[in-house]
């Protein structure tokens, strides 16, 4: 997801920074344990596939249809299931089928807020596969400030034709279809999306178009596991074109869609995609979703990392709506939304945080990938300058990691402070070549899986053969920034890091031979033989 920012860069940089801090700190954490935890009516079954069959009335702004949930029982007996569907949408009924499609006794159901609890007529044993068909309808919640406020986005293009989409990260996929709205449970076998609309306008969605046309009963198929919030659609007067990227895993089909009126501008702006893909594949690893292709779609909101159907709404400008988040000028050398949201295909869509409290894994690594793209196009010096420029956006309003189990994403610092943290991990490697080897190993280890911050922290500790727990605790779980202090003792200079957790240290200096010098919370004498100590700018200290 793009960082919240609703003001262009003004002539006064301090005004920009003040507004930035306000935007990052404006969202209060949601306290939703029913949707935020793998509760008793969720943990016994695993989603395998979603099959959406929907119709949208664009005049009434309504939706109706079914979602067939293919699931496997993990433990038994299963007597009740929680299905999430947010008001004002309403479920009309639930039907249970066996794996062959034969109907089983009709379950009863009751509603409690934004959840339906489906009571099964007969207990389901462990290790079996079933289908639950949910029929529903209504007028879905409309997003007031997409993509940060989730829901439907109803717009008109310049020719007064409907332009409709959804963006629901944070608010959840259950704002528009019934599902197990839990980030840790992705449908292992992907999704099928069938959406018709009252105006017979083109419909674009995730994955590949396997039958029909954009305007005539389109059926989109996602083969890879996909997080529910990434399932999406776009309806509008679209024009499309295709290309092929010769990547490390073979030929990757590329698809691009823009409103008819914007096709020429989009063709020019979207031409950077092969260069971006080549950079990320070289530095991180293969594009994660070759079977589903890569798609970039003009959207009626700023942007979103919808898997294999990335939403683009940056108005065909360089930077972030024409502004440079880093304040260095480097941020205007690329289109922020294309580079950032596509980076989420690796971090967020392939590697997914099991709990949103750990979403720094999505946003920190992806924000850092922006600097990686800069490094690919203009070198490491500019990449470091860009990354350091983004530090000025850090608010330190609350810890990056939120409260687990209640849909609390923590601080907005998960973007820029999270990116700085990744940059510091790189700086801890004595050899940059070893870092890139480790980084590619790290991505390969967790690709196509849901992870916790604890797993990420342990992996890097082992890779560096260094206890990084104090490091991660300091930057992820406190708002304290280490402060470098110095003093004179008997004519000798001593330094230490204050404002740090127990056991914290950093290789904060180079000595006269270029070797890193570790500084901790204890006073360290840097006497006459080490007067040429040079502080390293990669580390976030005061």
DRENPALUM-125666 format. One record per atom (N, C-alpha, C): y, z negated, x negated. Coordinates in steps of 0.2 Angstrom, whole numbers, plus 5000, padded with zeros to 4 digits. Atoms other than C-alpha are relative to their C-alpha. Example, Ala and Ser with C-alpha at 12.3 -4.5 7.8 and 13.67 -1.06 7.14 Angstrom:
# DRENPALUM-125666
499450004996;497849614938;500650004996;499450015004;499549644932;500549975004;
This chain:
# DRENPALUM-125666
499450004996;500050005000;500650004996;499350015004;501850034994;500349945000;499750065000;502849894989;500650005006;499450004995;504149845003;500650014997;499349995003;505849914999;500350055005;499649964995;507049975013;500750014998;499449985002;508550005003;500050044994;499949965006;509050134990;500349964995;499750035006;509550084973;500750015000;499350004999;511350044974;500350014993;499750005006;512650064960;499949944996;500050065003;512549884957;499349974999;500750025001;510849834949;499949935002;500150074998;511049654953;499950005008;500150004992;511149694972;499350035001;500749984999;509549794970;499549954999;500550055002;508649654962;500049945005;500050064995;509249524975;499750035006;500349974994;508749644989;499250004999;500749995001;507049674981;499649935001;500350075000;506649484979;500049985008;500050024993;507149454998;499450045003;500549964997;505949595003;499349984999;500650025002;504549534993;499849935003;500250074998;504649355000;500149995007;499850014993;505049395018;499449995004;500650004996;503249405024;499649935000;500450065000;502449235029;499350015001;500749985000;500549225027;499749995007;500450004994;499449255042;499549945000;500550055000;498349115047;499550015005;500549984996;496849195055;499350004997;500650015003;495249125051;499450045003;500549964997;494249215064;499950074997;500149935003;494649385056;500049994992;500050015008;494849315038;499449974997;500650035003;493149235036;499450045003;500649974998;491349295037;499749945004;500250054995;491049175052;499350005002;500750014997;489449125061;499850065004;500249944996;489449285072;500150064997;500049945004;489749405058;499550004994;500450005006;488749345043;499350035001;500749994999;487049385051;499950085000;500149934999;487349575052;500550044995;499749965005;487949715040;500250075003;499849934997;488949875046;499850054995;500249945004;488150035040;500450065002;499749944999;489150165049;500549995007;499650004994;490650185062;500050075002;499949934997;490650335074;500549995005;499550004995;492250355083;500150065004;500049944995;492350465098;500649995005;499450024996;494150455105;500450065002;499549954997;495450545115;500749965000;499350025000;497350515113;500450045005;499549974996;498550545127;500749994997;499450015004;500150585117;500649995005;499550014995;501250575133;500049925002;500150074998;500550405139;500049954994;500150045006;500350345121;499449955001;500650044998;498650285126;499450034996;500649985003;496950295118;499449975004;500650024997;495150285125;499450044997;500649975003;493350315119;499649954998;500650045002;491950235110;500049994992;500250015007;491550165093;499249985000;500750025001;489650165089;499949974993;500150035006;489250035076;499350004998;500750005003;487650065066;500049944996;500150065004;487149895059;499349984999;500650035002;485749805050;500049925001;500050075000;485249625054;499849974993;500250035007;485249525038;499649935001;500450064998;484549365046;499949995007;500150014993;483849315062;499849935002;499849954995;483849285076;500750005001;499349994998;485549355080;500050005008;499950014992;486049305098;500750025002;499349994998;487949335097;500350034994;499749965005;489049455088;500850005002;499349994999;490949455085;500250074999;499749945000;491849615088;500849995001;499250015000;493749625084;500350065003;499649944997;494849725095;500749965003;499350034999;496749675096;500350025007;499649984994;497749665112;500650044998;500250004992;498349755122;499450055001;500649964998;496749865120;499549955003;500550034996;495349815131;499350035000;500749975000;493449835130;499750005007;500350004993;492649895146;499249995000;500750025000;490849865140;499750014993;500450005006;489549855126;499350025002;500749984999;487849945125;499649994994;500450015006;486449905113;499550055000;500649955000;485250035107;499649994994;500450015006;483850035095;500150064995;499849955005;483850145079;499950085003;500149934998;483150295089;500450025006;499649984994;484450285103;499849975006;500250034994;483450195116;500449945002;499650064998;484450075126;499649945001;500350065000;484049895125;500449965006;499650044995;484549755138;500750004999;499350005001;486349765141;500349934999;499850065002;487249625133;500649985004;499450024997;488549515141;500649994995;499550015005;490249485133;500649965003;499450044998;491849375134;500550014994;499449995005;493549395126;500349934998;499650055002;494449265116;500550024995;499549975004;496149325110;499950074998;500149935003;495849475098;499350014998;500750005002;493949445097;499650015007;500550004995;492549495109;499349974997;500650035002;490949385108;499550035004;500549964996;489449495113;499449965000;500650045000;487949395119;499450045002;500549954999;486349485117;499549975005;500550034995;485049475131;499349984996;500650035003;483649455118;500250004992;499950015007;483749395100;499850054996;500249945005;483749525086;499749974994;500350035007;482549485071;500450034994;499749985007;483149505053;499650074998;500349945003;482849675044;500050065004;500049954995;483149785059;500650045000;499349965000;484449925062;500150025008;499849994993;485349945079;500650035000;499449974999;486750035087;500449965006;499650034995;488149945097;500650045002;499549964998;489250055107;500549965004;499450044997;490949985112;500450055003;499549964996;491950075126;500649965001;499450034999;493750035126;500650055002;499549964998;495450095131;500749965000;499350044999;497350045132;500550044996;499449975004;499050075124;500049954994;500150045006;498850015106;500749984998;499450035003;500149915097;500450054996;499649955004;501550015090;500449974994;499750035006;502149985072;500750005000;499350005000;503949935071;500350024993;499849985007;504049955052;499450024996;500649975003;502550055046;500250024992;500750034999;501650035035;499949934999;500150075001;502049855032;499949965007;500250024993;501949815051;499550055002;500549954999;500349895056;500050025008;500149984994;499949995071;500150085001;499949934999;500250165079;500750024998;499449975001;501650275073;500150065004;499849954996;502450385086;500650034998;499449975002;503650515079;500050075003;499949934998;504350685083;500250044994;499749965006;504550825070;500650045002;499349974999;506150935069;499950055006;500049964994;505451045083;499849975006;500150044995;505150905094;499349995002;500750014999;503250905093;499849944998;500350075002;502250745092;499850004993;500350015007;501850675075;499849935000;500350074998;500650525077;499549994994;500450025005;499750425064;499949925001;500050075000;499150245061;500049984993;500050035007;499350125046;499949935002;500250074997;498549955048;499849954995;500250055005;498249865031;500449945002;499750064999;498649685034;499949985008;500150024993;498649695053;499250025002;500749994999;496849765053;499850065004;500249944997;495849915059;499949995008;500150024993;495549815076;500650015004;499449984996;497349865081;499950065003;500149934996;496650035086;499250015001;500649994997;494750025087;499549944999;500450065001;493349895089;499650004994;500350005006;492549845073;499949934997;500050065004;492049705061;500550014995;499449995004;493749695054;500149954995;500150055006;493349605038;499950044994;499949965006;493849675021;499350004996;500650005004;492149625013;499450045003;500649964997;491049725025;500250075001;499949934999;491249915023;499450035002;500649964998;490150035032;499750034994;500349985006;488950075018;499950085000;500149934999;488650255025;500650035003;499449964998;490450295029;500150005007;499750004993;491150345046;500050085002;499949934997;491250495058;500649995005;499450004996;492950525066;500150065004;499949954995;493050625082;500649995004;499450024996;494850625089;500350075003;499649944997;495550745102;500649975003;499450024997;497250745109;500350045006;499849974994;498150795125;500450064999;499649945001;499250925116;499650054996;500449965004;497851005106;500350024993;499750005007;498850975090;499449994995;500450015006;497950985073;499949924999;500150075001;497050815069;499750004993;500250015007;496750775050;499749935000;500350075001;495650625045;499749994993;500350015006;494650555031;499450044999;500649965002;493250645022;500150085001;500049934999;492750825026;499950025008;500149984993;492850925042;499350045000;500749985000;491050955046;499850055006;500149954994;491251045063;500650005004;499449994996;492551115075;500650024995;499549985004;494251155069;500649955001;499550054999;495851055067;500249995007;499750004993;496351095085;499450005005;500549994995;494651115093;499449954998;500650055001;493450965093;499949994993;500250025007;493650915075;499649944999;500450065001;492350805068;500049994992;499950025007;492750725051;499549954998;500650045002;491350645041;500249974993;499950045006;491550515027;499349984998;500750025002;489950495017;500049934996;500050065005;490550355005;500249945005;499850064997;490750175010;500850005000;499250004999;492550145017;500249945003;499750064997;493549995021;500350025007;499849994993;493949985040;500850025000;499349994999;495849985037;500250074997;499949945003;495650145027;499950065005;500249954995;494950245042;500750015004;499349984997;496450345049;499950075003;499949934998;497050505057;500750025000;499449975000;498550615057;500050055005;499949954995;499150715072;500750035000;499449975001;500450845070;500050085000;500049935001;500951025068;499950024993;500150005007;500151035052;499850074997;500349955004;499851175039;499649984994;500550035005;498451155027;499950064995;500249955005;497951235010;499549964996;500650035004;496551204998;500150024992;500049995007;496251194979;499349974998;500650035003;494851144967;500249974994;499950045007;494951014953;499350004996;500650005004;493651034939;500049944996;500050075002;493350854936;499449984996;500650035004;492150744926;499450005003;500650004996;490950744940;499950065004;500149944996;491050924945;500650035003;499449974996;492151024957;500249955005;499850044994;493150914968;500550045004;499649964996;493850994983;500749965002;499350034998;495750964986;500250035006;499749984994;496550975003;500749975001;499350024999;498450965007;500250025007;499849984993;499250955024;500749975000;499350024999;501150955028;500250035007;499749974994;502150985044;500250074998;499849935001;502451175046;500750004997;499449995002;504251145043;500149984993;499950035007;503951055026;499550034995;500649985004;502551165019;500350024993;499749985007;503651245005;500149944996;499850055004;504351084999;499349964998;500650035002;502551005000;499650034995;500449965005;501751144990;500349984993;499750025006;502951104976;499949934998;500150075001;502850914977;499349984998;500750025000;501050904979;499650034993;500349965006;500651024963;499949954995;500150055006;500650864952;499349975001;500650044998;498950804960;499550024994;500549995005;497750894947;500249964994;499850035006;498750824933;499949925000;500150074999;498750654940;499249985000;500750014999;496850664944;499750004992;500250005006;496550714926;500149944996;499850065003;497550574919;499549945002;500450064998;496650444929;499250004999;500749995002;494950514926;499949994993;500050015007;495250514908;500049934998;499950075002;495850334907;499649955004;500350054996;494950244921;499250025001;500649984999;493450344926;500050065006;500049944996;492850484938;500349985007;499850014993;493750504955;499449975004;500550034997;492750394966;499650035006;500249974994;492450504981;499950075000;500149935000;491850674976;499750035006;500349974994;490750694991;500550015006;499550004994;492250665003;500650044998;499449965002;493550764993;500649954999;499350045001;495350714989;500550045005;499649974995;496650745003;500749964999;499350035000;498550715003;500350035006;499849984993;499350715020;500749985001;499450024998;501150715025;500049955006;500150054995;501350555036;500749985002;499450024997;502750485048;500249934997;499850065003;502950335036;499950014993;499950005007;503150295018;499350024996;500649985004;501350305012;499449945001;500550055000;499650215012;499450044997;500549985004;498050225002;499450025004;500549994996;496950295016;499550044996;500549975004;495350345007;499850075001;500149934999;495150525004;500450045005;499549974996;496650555015;500649964999;499450045002;498150485006;500650025004;499449994996;499650465017;500650014995;499449995005;501250535009;500650005005;499450004996;503050505016;500649984996;499550025005;504150495001;500650055000;499549954998;505250635008;500150054994;500049955006;504850754993;500549984995;499650035005;505850644981;499649974994;500350045006;505550584964;500249935000;499850075000;505450404961;499749975007;500150034994;505350284976;500550015005;499549974995;506250374990;500750014996;499449985004;507450434976;500249954995;499850055005;507550264967;499549994995;500450025006;506850194951;499949935000;500250074999;505950034954;500149964993;500050045006;505949994935;500750004997;499350005003;507850024932;500150034994;499949975006;507450124917;500150075000;499949934999;507650304923;499350035000;500749975001;505750334919;499750015007;500350004994;505350294937;500250075004;499849944996;506250454943;499650074997;500449955003;505050564932;499450025004;500649984996;503650564945;500149975007;499950024993;503450544964;499549945001;500450065000;502950364966;499549995005;500650014995;501950374982;499450044998;500649965002;500850514976;499649964994;500450035006;500450424959;499849935002;500250074998;500350244967;499450005005;500650014995;499350274983;499450044998;500749975003;498150394974;499749964995;500450055004;497850264961;499649955004;500450054996;497250154975;499350035001;500749984999;495750264976;499549974996;500450045005;495150174961;500049935001;499950074999;495850004964;500249995007;499850014993;495849954982;499450045005;500549964996;494650094989;499350004997;500750015004;493250094976;499949934998;500050075002;493549924969;500449965006;499750034994;493949814985;500049934999;500050075000;494449634985;499649975006;500350034995;493249534996;500449965005;499550044996;494649425003;500750034998;499349975001;496449485005;500449954995;499750055004;496949324995;500050034993;500149975006;496349424980;500250074999;499849935000;497249584984;500550024994;499749985006;498149574967;499550054996;500549955003;496549674961;500250075003;499849944998;497149814972;500750024997;499349995001;499049804969;500250004993;499850005007;499149744951;499750054996;500349955004;497949864944;500350075002;499849944998;498650004954;500850014998;499450005002;500449964950;500050014992;500149985008;499949964931;499850074999;500249935001;499150134934;500650055000;499449965000;500950204937;500250014993;499849995007;501250164919;499550044996;500549965003;499650244914;500250075001;499849934999;500250404922;500650024995;499549995005;501850384912;499850014993;500349995007;500850364896;499750075000;500349945001;499950524900;500550065000;499549955000;501550624903;500550004995;499450015004;502750554891;499949954994;500250045006;501850434879;500049925001;500150074999;501550244877;500749975000;499350035001;503350204872;500349995007;499750004994;503950254889;499649965005;500450044995;502450174898;500249934999;499950075001;502850004890;500749995003;499350014997;504750024895;500050005007;500150004992;504250064913;499749945002;500450064998;503049924914;500549944999;499550055002;504349804906;500550005005;499550004995;505649864918;499849975007;500250034994;504649814933;500049935000;500150085000;504549634927;500649975004;499450034997;506349614934;499949995007;500150014993;505649624951;499649945002;500450064999;504549474949;500449945003;499650054996;505149344962;499749924998;500350075001;503949194957;500149955006;499950044994;504149134975;499449965002;500650034998;502349084977;499450034996;500549975004;500649104968;499850075002;500249934999;499949284967;499449995005;500650014995;498249224975;500249965006;499850044993;498449164993;499449965001;500550054997;497449045003;499450045003;500649974998;495649105006;499849995007;500350004993;494849145023;500550005006;499550004994;496549155033;500450065000;499649945000;497149335029;500749984996;499450025004;498449265016;500050044994;500049955006;498849405003;500449974994;499750035005;499849284993;500750034999;499449975002;501449334984;500150074999;499949935001;502249504984;500050014992;500149995007;502149474965;499350034998;500749975002;500349544966;500150074997;499949935003;501149714962;500349994993;499750005007;502349684947;499749954995;500250055005;501749524940;499250014999;500749985001;499949584943;499950064995;500049945005;500349744933;500149974993;499950035007;501049634919;499449974997;500650045002;499549534919;499550054996;500549955003;498449694916;500350024993;499749985007;499649744902;499949954995;500150055005;499449584894;499250004998;500749995002;497549604894;499950054995;500149955005;497749764885;500349974993;499750035006;498849674872;499649954997;500450055003;497549544869;499550044996;500549965004;496449684861;500350024994;499849985006;496649704843;500050074998;500049935001;496249884844;500050035007;499949964993;496849994859;499550045002;500649964998;495350104858;499549955003;500550044997;494249954862;500349985007;499850024993;495349904877;499850065004;500249944996;495150084884;499250005001;500750004999;493250074881;499849945005;500150054995;493249904890;500250015007;499749994993;494349954904;499650055004;500449954997;493250104908;499349975002;500650044998;491749984907;500149965006;499850044994;492649864919;500050045006;500049964994;492950004931;499350025003;500749984999;491150064930;499649955003;500450064997;490449894933;500149985007;499850024993;491349864949;500250055005;499849954996;491650034956;499550005006;500450004994;491050054974;499749935002;500250074998;490949864977;500649965002;499550054999;491849724984;500049944995;500050045005;492349594972;500549945001;499550055000;493249424969;500450004994;499650015006;494549374957;499649974995;500450045005;493349254949;499650054996;500549955004;492149404945;500450044995;499549965005;493649504937;500149954994;499850045006;494149354927;499549984995;500650015004;492449314921;499850064995;500249945004;492149494916;500550014994;499549995006;493749504905;499949944995;500150055005;493349334897;499450024996;500649995004;491649394892;500250064995;499949945004;492349564886;500449994994;499650025006;493649484875;499749944996;500350055003;492549344870;500549944999;499450055000;493949224875;500049975006;500050034993;494149094888;500750015003;499449984997;495449174899;500149965006;499850044994;495349044913;500749975000;499350025000;496948964908;500550055001;499649944999;497749134907;500150025007;500049984993;497249184924;500349955005;499750054996;497649014931;500850005000;499250005001;499449024924;500350055004;499649944997;499949194930;499850015008;500249984994;498849204946;500149945005;500150064995;498849024953;500649954999;499450045000;500548954948;500650055000;499449965001;502349014948;500349994994;499750025006;502648944931;500050054995;500049955006;503149064917;500149964993;500050035007;502749004899;500750014997;499350005003;504348954890;499849994992;500150015007;504348974871;500649954997;499650055003;505148824862;499950004993;500050015007;505648794844;500349944998;499750055003;506148654833;500050004993;500050015008;506548604815;499749934999;500350065003;505448474807;499950004993;500050005008;505848424789;500150074997;499849945002;506648594787;499550065001;500549954998;505048684794;500150025007;499949984993;505148784810;499349995004;500650004996;503848744824;500250035007;499949974994;503548834840;499449985005;500550014995;502548804856;500250035006;499949984993;502348864874;500049945004;500050054995;502948744887;499950035007;500149984993;502748754906;499350035001;500649964999;500948804904;499449955002;500650044998;499248744910;499649984994;500450035006;498048644899;499550064998;500449965003;497148754887;500350074999;499749935000;498348904888;500350024993;499749975006;498849014873;500050075001;499949935000;499349184869;500150024993;499949975007;499349294853;500750035000;499349994998;501249294855;500450044994;499649985006;501749344837;499550054996;500449975006;501249464823;500349974994;499850035006;501249394806;500250064995;499749955004;501949484791;499550064998;500549955001;500249574789;499850045006;500149964994;500249634807;499449975004;500650034996;498849514813;500349955005;499750044995;499149424829;500049924999;500050085001;499649234829;500049975007;500150034994;499049124843;500549945001;499550064998;500349004851;499749975006;500250044994;499848864863;500549955002;499650054998;500548714871;500149954995;499950055005;500448614855;500550034995;499549985005;501748624842;499650034994;500349975005;501348744828;500550024995;499549995005;502148754811;500050074998;500049935003;502748924806;500550004994;499650025006;503348884789;500250064996;499749955004;504048974774;499650075000;500449945000;502549094773;500050045006;500049964993;502749154791;500750015003;499449994997;504549174793;500150075002;499949934997;504349364797;499650015006;500349994993;503449324813;500450045005;499649964995;503849454826;499749995007;500250024993;503749414844;499750075004;500349944996;502649534855;500350015007;499749994994;503549604870;499650015006;500549994995;501949634880;499949945005;500250064997;501849454885;500649975004;499550034995;502749374900;500249934998;499850075001;503649224893;500750005000;499350015000;505349154894;500349994993;
